[in-house]
Amino acid sequence: MLPVLTDLLLAATLALSLRRFILPYMAQDDVMRASAPVTMVASAVFLGALALTCSDKTFWSATLTLTGGALMAFLVDDRWPRLAVAAAVACLLAYLGMR
């Protein structure tokens, strides 16, 4: 039960922070300047979750976690980016607490 829960927490972290992580590569300058602090936190959270996924999990578990996170990113609404990034931070902290 615990490995499944930790996989879900990492997938949620990846999903909630992925859109803000890719924003600098796809958006115009005005959008970037307005959301720079949120994007910096989301990038750090995304890269941390990605590193933990690749280092702590087996190959198949990491594959499922990354795929699930990418698929969940399409379902997550980005209307409230601060709330999404705060939830991603909470999921990452919950994962680290369970680890």
Secondary structure as UniProt FT lines:
FT   HELIX           2..26
FT   HELIX           29..34
FT   HELIX           36..56
FT   HELIX           59..75
FT   HELIX           81..98
//
